[in-house]
Every structure is written in structure tokens, then in C-alpha cells.
Amino acid sequence: MNLSALTAISPVDGRYRRQVEALAPYFSEFGLIHYRVRIEIEYFIALCEWPVPQLTGVTPDQFPVLRAIYEQFSEADAQRIKDIEKTTNHDVKAVEYFIKEKLKGSPVEPYLEFVHFGLTSQDINNTAIPLSLAEARSMEIEPLYRQVYQRLQQLADQWDNVPMLARTHGQPASPTRLGKEIRVFVERIEKQLHLLADIPTAAKFGGATGNFNAHAVAYPHEDWKQFGDQFVEKLGMVRSQFTTQIEHYDMLAALLDAFKRLNTILLDLDRDMWTYVSMNYFKQKLKEGEVGSSAMPHKVNPIDFENSEGNLGIANALFEHLSGKLPISRLQRDLTDSTVLRSIGVPFAHSVIALKSLLKGLDKLELNQAAINADLEDNWAVVAEAIQTILRREAYPQPYEALKALTRTNTKITADTMREFIDGLTVSDAVKAELRAITPFNYTGV
């Protein structure tokens, strides 16, 4: 069976491929190989610029030819590396051999042994992977979170003055405003985006066990720590100063946890929106030809919020595993980090699917003002809090108990019921007028 969107095991590469294909240049096997080649080339150029004495013959006019190897990198190039790997049985060594193969016959050929000079494979992986993730975040992932944030701001503005019955513990509670309830999520997302921006992109670069052993033995008088810092910073990252063979992944774990928190907020939003749809507070715009149920023709299901919730759950399960596993490695290194890092793009893919579904769901919403107003009118008991609070202000005896006795009877509380109660109070006419002015539609706070 040939691999296609129909035969793929993962829905990320199958059913949802069109939604996430923009992530492929960053997180696919092709993407990983491409970034490895880029790091190897930039490292070789950095050695020439330092300069290492034996590399003074490589002049800056040759750098564009070197960079063209990764700038013009093709699927055929990636396949060639995979073919080399069949012999080497080592993915990063295959990249080294590919670069040397590409540079044979060029002016750089005499210097080819300085490709991957003094490095271990994790010097490449632990710069390539965080760099690919940083660029995927910047170009594809975070813009979607910001798009959700901005859409929620727009909806909050649009519905700012819509009074709505609130529910605590699922029971009618002091009224609120729909716009304010949306702003709860706007603020939560905004704070997490700020925290996300503060997490540095860390990279490990320091040789087989993090000490620049090979570099120092070959060139003991060079400042390899400074070289490593400059090289990593030029790539837009920060170098972890004390490491084993691998990056300790603490900053990556913090990043994954930050995305998990963002997703948890959006999952909460999905469930609230689903509930409002089920309460008929929102209707959903119909799409020509779309079927809600295979058996019930009347149904328009909130499938976008359900799809979003499900994918956010999968993403967060993977984020949790990665953030909990990656910072742990036996002694100077075991191989488990390499295994799980190959799945780093999967939770982001599920997050992207979820964000796109959420945006689609939000765009389908149509406010059902009649249903919202009917719910307010049907729950006059919720102004009891307001009335008893004003009575407390006026030193009225046992106001809470008086309202409790009124609202906990089996009698339906209506506008007339509340008016009769107010008329029977022994307070001034001015206070009675103040109390009569309170309704479920205007008792919405500030």
C-alpha cells in the first residue's frame, strides 16, 4: 500500500494533511535533515570566520556557494542523505558525508575534514531542532494563537453590552455581560503569550560531553566557549553553558508547558462555547450542503468546537509527555531524547488543527438575543443578591434571610413577585424606587 493521505496512519498526515502541511518544512524528516545541513554549513563558515588557522584559505566569496547547499536543498538531496544513511546507519554522519560529496571539486575541497570538526551529532541536533521550532513558531504557530486572540477581542467588543444570565455550579447566578465573559479568555491568552515570549530558545553546542574536548586538544589556545556562544547567538538562540552530551531541555520543557497552558485555556473556551450553543444562546451559520447528523436532518452540531477540543487534548497529552521526559537523561546521555524529539511537531500539528477549527467555529456563531433575554426574564430570582445588599446598606433587619425565604419557595419568582416583595418592605420610597429599578437586564456590574 503506497503512502498517501488515505493510507497514512496518523490523521496529521492523513485526514488533516491540508491543514498542517505548512509545518512540514520544519517538523518532517525532510525538515530535520534540511536544518541539520544548514547547521553544518554555518558551523563550517563560522570556523572560517573565526578563523581556524588551517581555514584561512576559505575566503568570504566562497560562502554563498556553501550556503547554496542548504538554501537550494531539495527532496532529492534529502533522499541522497537517506541513501547514505543506509550505509552509515547514522543520520548525522550521513549529512556530513553528503556535504563533503557536494563540495568535491570545489575550491573548498582541501578543507573538507573541517566539516563536522570536533562535533558530536547532538551539537547539530540540539541546534537544528530548536532553530526549526523557533522558526515554525514565528512563521506558522504563534500567528494562529494571535489570530484567535484578536478574533476574541473583536467578539468581546461586538457583544460588550449584551446582558446574559451567568451560571455558577450550573445554576442561575448574578447576570453578566457576554462581552466580559469573552474578555476573560482574551486576558488569559494575552498573559500566556507574554510569558511565552520570555522563554529563550536554548541550544547545546560543546562537543561530545559538553566540554569542547576535541576543539581544545586541537587548538588549546582558542577561546572555544566564546566561539560557541557567538555561533549559537548568530543563529538567534542562546547557548546552554554547562551540559552533558545533550541539551538539558529545561527551556524547551518550559516552552512546551507554556503551549500546554495556552491550549488548556482554549479547551476551556471550546467547552463554554459548546455549552452556549446547546443553550441556544448562539445559532450557527448554515453551510450549503453540510449535514449535521446522518439520521436527524434538523441538527446543526457544534462540530468545530468539538474538533478543537479533541485535538487540543491530544496535543496537551504529548506536550506533557515531552516536557516531563526530555529534561531527564541517564548520566551524560541516553538516546530517549532523540526518539521522542522526532515527534516534536505532532503536538504542534494537533494544536494548529484545533486553532483552525476553533476559528471556524467562532466565525459561525450568530447571537440569539431572544434566547438570552428569555433566560434573563425567566430568572428574576438572581436580583435577590442586589436587593439584599442594598437592604444591608440601609441596616434593614436580616435582609439575607428575608430574600432567602422569598426565593426558596416553590413559587415562581417574576418581576411582579419581586415588585410585591419590595412594596411590602419598611423602607423609604426612595429606596423602594432604587430597588424597583433593578432587573436581570441591568444588574450586570461594571
C-alpha positions in Angstrom: 0.0 0.0 0.0 1.5 3.3 -1.0 1.7 6.2 1.5 -0.9 8.9 0.8 -3.4 11.0 2.8 -5.7 8.0 2.5 -3.2 5.4 3.8 -1.3 7.4 6.4 -1.7 6.0 9.9 -1.6 9.4 11.6 -4.5 11.8 10.9 -2.0 14.6 10.9 -0.5 13.2 7.7 -3.9 11.8 6.5 -7.3 13.5 7.1 -5.8 16.8 8.3 -2.8 17.0 6.0 -4.0 20.1 4.2 -4.5 22.0 7.4 -0.9 21.3 8.6 1.2 20.9 5.5 2.8 24.3 6.2 4.5 22.7 9.2 6.2 20.1 7.0 9.3 22.2 6.2 10.0 22.4 9.9 9.0 19.1 11.5 9.1 16.4 8.8 12.1 14.2 8.2 12.9 16.4 5.3 12.8 19.4 7.6 15.1 17.9 10.2 17.6 16.9 7.6 17.5 20.3 6.0 18.1 22.1 9.3 21.0 19.7 10.1 22.6 20.6 6.7 22.1 24.3 7.5 23.8 24.0 10.9 26.7 22.0 9.5 27.3 24.6 6.8 27.0 27.6 9.1 29.4 25.9 11.5 32.0 25.4 8.8 31.6 29.1 7.8 32.0 30.1 11.5 35.2 28.2 11.7 36.5 30.0 8.6 35.4 33.4 10.0 37.0 32.8 13.5 39.4 31.9 11.8 40.9 28.5 12.5 44.5 28.8 11.1 44.1 26.0 8.6 41.0 27.6 7.1 42.3 31.0 6.1 42.3 29.8 2.5 38.5 29.7 2.5 37.5 33.3 1.7 34.1 35.0 2.2 33.4 35.0 -1.6 33.1 31.2 -1.3 30.4 31.4 1.5 27.5 31.8 -1.0 28.4 28.6 -2.7 28.5 26.9 0.7 25.1 28.3 1.8 23.6 27.4 -1.5 23.8 23.7 -0.4 21.0 24.4 2.2 19.3 27.3 0.5 18.7 25.2 -2.6 18.1 22.0 -0.7 15.7 19.7 -2.4 13.8 16.5 -1.7 16.3 14.7 -3.9 19.1 16.0 -1.7 17.3 14.7 1.4 16.8 11.3 -0.3 20.5 11.2 -1.1 21.2 11.6 2.6 18.8 8.9 3.5 20.5 6.6 0.9 23.9 7.4 2.5 22.4 6.6 5.9 21.6 3.1 4.8 25.4 2.5 4.8 26.4 4.7 7.7 23.5 3.7 9.9 23.9 7.1 11.4 21.7 10.0 10.3 24.0 13.0 11.2 27.2 11.3 9.8 25.2 10.9 6.5 24.7 14.6 6.5 28.4 15.2 6.9 29.2 12.8 4.0 26.6 14.4 1.8 28.1 17.9 2.3 31.6 16.6 1.5 30.2 14.9 -1.6 28.6 18.2 -2.7 31.8 20.1 -2.2 34.1 17.7 -4.1 35.8 19.5 -6.9 35.1 22.9 -5.4 37.8 25.3 -4.0 36.8 24.2 -0.5 37.7 20.5 -1.2 41.1 20.7 0.6 39.3 21.7 3.8 36.5 19.1 3.9 37.8 17.5 7.1 36.7 20.6 8.9 33.1 19.8 8.1 31.7 18.5 11.5 35.1 19.2 13.0 35.2 18.3 16.7 31.4 17.9 17.0 29.1 15.2 18.2 25.8 14.6 16.5 23.9 16.4 19.3 25.7 19.6 18.6 23.9 19.5 15.3 20.6 18.2 16.5 20.4 20.4 19.6 20.8 23.5 17.4 18.8 22.3 14.4 15.7 21.2 16.3 15.3 24.4 18.5 16.0 26.5 15.4 13.4 24.7 13.4 10.9 25.0 16.3 11.7 28.7 16.8 11.1 29.5 13.1 7.9 27.3 12.9 6.6 29.2 16.0 7.3 32.5 14.4 6.0 31.8 10.9 3.2 29.3 11.4 2.2 28.6 15.0 2.1 31.7 17.1 0.3 33.8 14.4 -2.6 31.4 14.7 -2.8 31.8 18.5 -2.7 35.6 17.9 -5.5 35.3 15.3 -7.7 33.5 17.9 -6.8 36.2 20.4 -7.7 39.0 18.0 -11.0 37.3 17.0 -12.0 37.0 20.6 -11.2 40.7 21.1 -13.5 41.6 18.2 -16.3 39.4 19.6 -15.9 40.9 23.0 -16.3 44.4 21.6 -19.2 43.3 19.5 -21.1 41.8 22.5 -19.8 44.1 25.2 -23.3 45.4 26.2 -25.2 42.1 25.9 -26.6 41.2 29.3 -26.6 37.5 30.0 -27.5 35.2 32.8 -24.5 33.8 34.4 -24.3 30.3 35.9 -22.2 29.1 38.8 -22.3 25.4 39.6 -24.6 25.2 36.6 -27.3 27.2 38.5 -28.6 30.7 37.6 -26.3 33.4 39.1 -25.8 37.2 39.1 -26.1 38.4 35.5 -23.0 39.2 33.5 -22.3 40.6 30.0 -21.4 38.3 27.1 -18.5 40.6 26.1 -17.0 40.5 29.5 -17.1 36.7 29.5 -15.2 36.7 26.3 -12.7 39.1 27.7 -11.9 36.6 30.4 -10.3 34.4 27.7 -8.7 37.4 26.0 -6.9 38.3 29.2 -5.8 34.7 29.9 -4.4 34.2 26.4 -2.7 37.6 26.4 -0.8 36.8 29.6 0.3 33.4 28.4 1.5 34.9 25.1 3.6 37.4 27.1 5.1 34.5 29.2 5.8 32.5 26.1 7.8 35.4 24.6 10.1 35.4 27.7 11.3 31.8 27.2 14.6 31.7 25.5 15.4 29.3 22.7 18.3 27.3 24.2 20.8 25.2 22.3 23.6 22.8 23.3 26.9 23.3 21.5 30.0 22.0 23.1 31.3 18.6 21.8 30.9 15.0 22.9 30.2 15.7 26.6 29.8 19.5 26.5 33.4 20.5 27.3 34.8 21.2 23.8 37.3 18.4 24.4 38.2 17.8 20.8 38.3 21.5 19.9 40.6 22.3 22.9 43.0 19.4 22.2 43.4 20.5 18.6 43.6 24.3 19.3 44.3 24.7 23.0 44.8 28.5 22.8 41.4 29.3 21.2 38.5 30.5 23.3 36.0 27.9 22.3 33.4 29.0 24.8 33.3 32.4 23.1 33.2 30.7 19.7 30.3 28.5 20.7 28.4 31.5 22.3 28.8 33.6 19.2 27.9 30.8 16.8 24.6 30.0 18.6 23.7 33.6 19.1 24.2 34.3 15.4 21.5 31.7 14.8 19.2 33.6 17.1 19.5 31.3 20.2 21.3 31.2 23.5 23.9 28.6 24.3 23.5 26.5 27.5 26.8 26.9 29.2 27.0 23.6 31.2 25.7 20.5 29.5 26.2 16.8 29.1 26.3 15.4 25.5 22.8 16.9 25.1 20.9 20.0 25.8 19.2 19.7 29.2 15.9 20.8 27.6 14.7 22.8 30.6 13.8 25.8 28.4 12.2 23.6 25.8 10.1 22.0 28.6 9.1 25.4 29.7 8.1 26.3 26.1 6.0 23.1 25.8 4.3 23.8 29.1 3.5 27.3 28.0 1.8 25.9 24.9 0.0 23.4 27.1 -1.4 26.2 29.2 -2.5 28.1 26.2 -4.2 25.0 24.9 -5.9 24.4 28.2 -7.4 27.9 28.1 -8.7 27.3 24.6 -10.1 24.0 25.6 -12.0 25.8 28.3 -13.3 28.2 25.7 -14.3 25.3 23.4 -16.4 23.8 26.2 -18.0 27.1 27.1 -18.9 27.9 23.5 -20.3 24.4 23.1 -22.5 24.9 26.1 -23.8 28.3 25.0 -24.7 26.7 21.6 -26.5 23.9 23.5 -28.4 26.5 25.5 -29.4 28.2 22.2 -27.6 31.4 23.1 -25.9 31.1 19.8 -27.2 29.8 16.5 -24.7 28.5 13.9 -24.5 29.8 10.4 -25.5 27.1 7.9 -23.2 26.0 5.2 -24.8 24.8 1.9 -24.8 21.0 1.6 -23.4 20.4 5.1 -25.1 17.6 7.1 -25.3 17.7 10.9 -26.5 14.2 11.5 -26.8 11.1 9.3 -30.2 10.3 11.0 -31.6 13.6 12.2 -32.0 16.2 9.5 -32.7 19.1 11.9 -29.3 19.0 13.6 -26.5 21.5 13.3 -23.8 20.2 15.6 -21.1 22.3 17.2 -18.5 20.1 15.5 -15.8 22.8 15.2 -15.6 23.3 18.9 -15.7 19.5 19.4 -12.9 19.0 16.9 -10.9 21.7 18.5 -11.3 20.3 22.0 -10.3 16.8 20.9 -7.1 17.9 19.1 -6.2 20.2 22.0 -6.4 17.2 24.3 -4.1 15.1 22.1 -1.7 18.0 21.8 -1.6 18.6 25.5 -1.0 14.9 26.3 2.0 14.9 24.0 3.3 18.3 25.4 3.0 16.9 28.9 5.0 13.7 28.0 7.7 15.7 26.1 8.1 18.3 28.8 8.3 15.7 31.5 10.6 13.3 29.7 13.1 15.5 27.8 14.9 17.0 30.9 15.7 13.5 32.2 18.6 11.6 30.8 20.8 8.9 32.4 24.3 10.3 33.3 25.8 12.1 30.3 23.2 10.9 27.9 20.8 8.2 26.8 19.1 8.0 23.4 15.5 8.5 24.6 15.6 12.3 23.9 16.4 11.6 20.2 13.5 9.2 19.9 10.8 11.5 21.4 12.1 14.6 19.7 11.2 13.1 16.4 7.6 13.7 17.5 8.0 17.3 18.5 6.0 18.5 15.5 3.0 16.3 16.3 1.5 18.2 19.2 2.0 21.4 17.3 0.2 19.9 14.3 -2.7 18.9 16.5 -2.7 22.4 18.0 -2.8 24.0 14.6 -5.8 21.8 13.6 -7.5 22.8 16.8 -6.9 26.5 16.3 -8.2 26.4 12.8 -11.4 24.5 13.9 -11.9 27.0 16.8 -11.6 30.0 14.4 -14.1 28.3 12.1 -16.5 27.7 15.0 -16.2 31.3 16.2 -17.0 32.6 12.7 -20.1 30.5 12.6 -21.7 32.0 15.7 -24.8 34.1 15.5 -26.1 35.7 18.6 -29.6 34.6 19.6 -30.7 37.6 21.6 -34.2 36.3 22.1 -33.0 33.2 23.9 -30.6 35.2 26.1 -33.3 37.7 27.0 -35.8 34.9 27.7 -33.4 33.2 30.1 -32.9 36.5 32.0 -36.7 37.1 32.1 -37.2 33.6 33.5 -34.8 34.1 36.4 -35.8 37.2 38.3 -34.6 35.5 41.5 -31.0 36.4 40.6 -31.6 40.1 41.6 -32.1 38.9 45.2 -28.4 39.5 45.8 -28.8 43.1 44.7 -31.8 43.7 46.8 -30.5 42.2 50.0 -27.2 44.1 49.6 -28.9 47.4 49.4 -31.1 46.4 52.4 -27.9 45.7 54.3 -26.7 49.2 53.4 -29.9 50.5 54.9 -29.5 48.4 58.1 -32.7 46.5 57.3 -33.0 43.6 59.8 -32.0 40.2 58.4 -32.2 41.1 54.7 -30.5 37.9 53.5 -32.9 35.7 55.4 -35.9 37.7 54.0 -34.7 37.1 50.4 -33.9 33.5 51.1 -37.4 32.9 52.4 -38.8 34.6 49.2 -36.6 32.8 46.6 -36.6 29.3 48.0 -40.3 28.8 48.0 -41.9 26.8 45.2 -43.4 30.0 43.8 -42.0 31.2 40.5 -40.2 34.5 41.0 -41.2 37.0 38.4 -41.0 40.8 38.0 -44.4 41.0 39.7 -43.3 38.8 42.6 -40.2 40.9 43.2 -42.2 44.2 42.9 -44.8 43.0 45.5 -41.9 42.0 47.9 -40.3 45.4 47.5 -43.6 47.2 48.1 -44.0 45.3 51.4 -40.6 46.4 52.8 -40.5 49.0 55.6 -38.0 51.3 53.8 -38.3 54.8 52.3 -39.9 55.4 49.0 -36.5 56.4 47.6 -35.0 53.1 48.5 -38.0 51.3 47.1 -37.6 53.1 43.8 -34.0 52.2 43.8 -34.9 48.5 44.3 -37.6 48.5 41.7 -35.1 49.8 39.1 -33.0 46.6 39.4 -33.7 44.0 36.8 -31.8 40.9 35.5 -31.1 43.0 32.4 -29.2 45.8 34.2 -27.8 44.1 37.2 -24.5 43.3 35.4 -21.9 45.0 37.5 -19.1 47.1 36.0 
